[in-house]
Amino acid sequence: MGVDSPLVVCARSEIFEDGFNIIYRAWSRTLKDPTVEKGYRINLIQQKDTPTTSVGRSVSISKERSYTCTPPNLQCPEKMLIITEIKILLV
């Protein structure tokens, strides 16, 4: 939607022992639909009791749910938002 990307990902790689240590950070931002009074947002969620670091080589990404948030609300104080929750697991 528009020209902006909904996600921003920053990665850094460092040499570590006989391999690499790769660090990722991800943020999402609200995309606004200029034709109507609503926007779209992706929320990245972490499952409880799962590691935030891993020595594995796999990442699992899954869509958890989508829902509509209507104002006034802490998540959407000004306009209606369609929110999609995405879960990221380090495997």
N, C-alpha and C positions, 0 to 999 in steps of 0.2 A: 504494500500500500504506500503510495507516494515514492519518495526517493530514499528515505531513511531505512536502514536495516533495523529489525526489531531486537536483535541481539548484538552485543559487543563482546568480543572474546579477545583476551590478551594472553599470550603464551610466552614463557621464557624457558630456555633450555640451558643446562649447565652440565659440564662433564662431571661424572660421579663414578668413582672406582673404574670398572671396565665398561661402563655404559653412560647413560645420560639421566639426569633428573629433570623432568619436565613439569613446569608449574603452570596451571591454567587458572584464569579468573574470568567469570562471565557475568554480564549484567544484561538486564532487559530494560527496554523503555517503551512507553506507551505510544502507539501509533494512532494518530487522530484522523478520522474520516472527515474531510472538509465539507462533504455534501450533507451530512446529518450530524446531530449532536450525540455522537458516540465515538468511542475509541476501542482499541484492541491492545491487550497486554499479555505477555507471557510471564508467568511466575515460575522460577526455578525452585524446586522444593527438594529437601533432603529427607530421606526416610530415617526415622529414629534408629539409633544404635547401628548406624552404618559408618564405615570409616570415611574420613575426608582426605586420607592419603592412602596410597596403595603402591605396591611393587609390581602389581600385575600389568598386563598390557592391553586390557580391554576396558571399555566404558560402555555401560548400558544406558540408553536414553529411551524413556517411554512417556507417552501422554497419559496423565492420570485422569483429568476431567476438565470440562469447560463449563463455565457458568456466567450468568449475567449479574453484574453489580449495578444497582441503581442508587443514585444519590438521595438524600445525604448519607454517606457512609465513609468510614475512615479510608477504605481502599479507593473509593471513587467519590470524592466530595463535590465535584463540579458537574460531571457528565456521566452518562451510562457507559460502562466498560464491559466488553466481552473478554473474560479472563480465561486463559488456558494454562493449566498447571502441568509442568514437565518435570519428571523425576530423573535425576542423573545418579547412577550407581557406579562406583569404582569396583571392578571385578578383578 
